[in-house]
Amino acid sequence: MKTINISCRSGNSIIAFGELPELIRVYLPSERIVVVTDSNIYKYYKHLFKTISFDYIENSNVPFDEDTSIGNNDSSETNLITDKIIEIPAGEDSKSFETIEYIINKFIEFGVDRSYFILGFGGGVVCDITGFAASIFHRGLRFGFIPTTLLAQVDASIGGKNGINFNNIKNVCGIIRQPEYILSDYRTLQTLEQSEFENGLSEIIKTALVADSELYDIIEAFSDISNLQMLEQIIFRTAMAKAKIVESDETETGLRKILNFGHTFGHAVESIAKISHGRAVGIGMIKALELSVKLNNLDPEILIRVKKLLIKFNLPYEIEIDQKPLIDKILKDKKKESDKMNFILLDKIGKARIKEISIREISNNPEFC
Ligand SMILES: NC(=O)c1ccc[n+]([C@@H]2O[C@H](COP(=O)([O-])OP(=O)(O)OC[C@H]3O[C@@H](n4cnc5c(N)ncnc54)[C@H](O)[C@@H]3O)[C@@H](O)[C@H]2O)c1
């Protein structure tokens, strides 16, 4: 079992990589757990709450090239995590105050008190909503995650940002509070739709671009997603890169901002065009790279390389969208501070910088859209 420790002012976080049954046994408290999950995960993994054998996974979408079934296939072994399960509808629309209200009502119904541990079991949506609900109930309960999408394993579960959307503005309400544990098992990705797998690759490319040039080379060479050894290495390395950044700047006053590379434009596109987070970030990264070429003398060859990489992973790099709503949305982004906004520009692969740009310049300049 490999681990990464993140030590922050608001608390410490352990990312543990391994087989879920073992991770659960080692890290989860044996009682007083409430699981928050979504309808898809529950469909695939509900047996986990009765047994820790994963031999029932039949609907594998990602073509793994070896037998990756989790556990020892002894389904007679029952290891009930909990019978207190809160299932929310799958999808981005669940990141809302309505869902928070629903979860809080369930906490009350289950008699949850401060001795309880709240486990988010799902993708980035479940992680965000679980961390937020756990942090506001009784002024903060212990919580942790089992991230089940590639995007959540490399990004959304890590770093303690737990946000929800409001008024069609992404992540505009939220808190920063670290999950105690993140239990990461790439085998859960077996049931993921191919397109969801690709969404995760987009955030991996982002982390590599801003923080780890060797990781970028590894991803460029990564063409066979069924290569488990490589996938494991990529997930670990991306998580490590994010963990280091979070540890050095938990509250995003400096370095952590670079992880927002492509996100100002990406979030606006995601809200308006209603496309997935990963795909919107891919489009946002290309916009940020174009700006980097214009404003930061970035080698245009890098823009071409990243476009090729997105195409290789079936990710879009552009979208037809009206400029006016896009500008309006960008100006409502939470990264706006007074009359300016921070944009993340690339110096070279593996190195980014923060550039303040005035709102007037953004509003008057079509190249920001
Ligand atoms: N808090 C952060 O730091 C942070 C960072 C990046 C992204 N995010 C957020 O994460 C969200 C996107 O996360 P996501 O891409 O994981 O989306 P998601 O949580 O909506 O999951 C995508 C889909 O995959 C399904 N799914 C999840 N795991 C599965 C599995 N193992 N097998 C089968 N289906 C499965 C889900 O039910 C859903 O339909 C966005 O809301 C984004 O804002 C947060």
The ligand as a Gaussian input file, in Angstrom:
#p B3LYP/6-31G(d) Opt

LIG

0 1
 N      -12.937000      20.075000      -5.216000
 C      -11.994000      20.073000      -6.131000
 O      -10.825000      20.368000      -5.852000
 C      -12.360000      19.705000      -7.541000
 C      -11.346000      19.546000      -8.509000
 C      -11.715000      19.158000      -9.786000
 C      -13.052000      18.940000     -10.097000
 N      -13.998000      19.111000      -9.132000
 C      -15.407000      18.882000      -9.431000
 O      -15.586000      17.510000      -9.755000
 C      -16.753000      17.389000     -10.575000
 C      -16.466000      16.461000     -11.716000
 O      -16.109000      15.202000     -11.186000
 P      -16.275000      13.873000     -12.037000
 O      -15.727000      14.087000     -13.388000
 O      -15.768000      12.775000     -11.207000
 O      -17.866000      13.808000     -12.255000
 P      -19.030000      12.998000     -11.513000
 O      -18.822000      12.904000     -10.073000
 O      -20.290000      13.618000     -12.002000
 O      -18.863000      11.540000     -12.131000
 C      -19.058000      11.358000     -13.507000
 C      -20.057000      10.233000     -13.790000
 O      -19.420000       8.986000     -13.534000
 C      -20.254000       8.205000     -12.671000
 N      -19.339000       7.360000     -11.918000
 C      -18.493000       7.734000     -10.940000
 N      -17.706000       6.724000     -10.584000
 C      -18.090000       5.656000     -11.327000
 C      -17.627000       4.332000     -11.430000
 N      -16.591000       3.868000     -10.733000
 N      -18.253000       3.510000     -12.300000
 C      -19.282000       3.964000     -13.063000
 N      -19.736000       5.226000     -13.041000
 C      -19.136000       6.063000     -12.182000
 C      -21.022000       9.205000     -11.876000
 O      -22.197000       8.648000     -11.365000
 C      -21.304000      10.281000     -12.921000
 O      -22.403000       9.921000     -13.701000
 C      -17.133000      18.789000     -11.022000
 O      -18.247000      19.222000     -10.295000
 C      -15.924000      19.624000     -10.644000
 O      -16.248000      20.950000     -10.349000
 C      -13.680000      19.473000      -7.868000

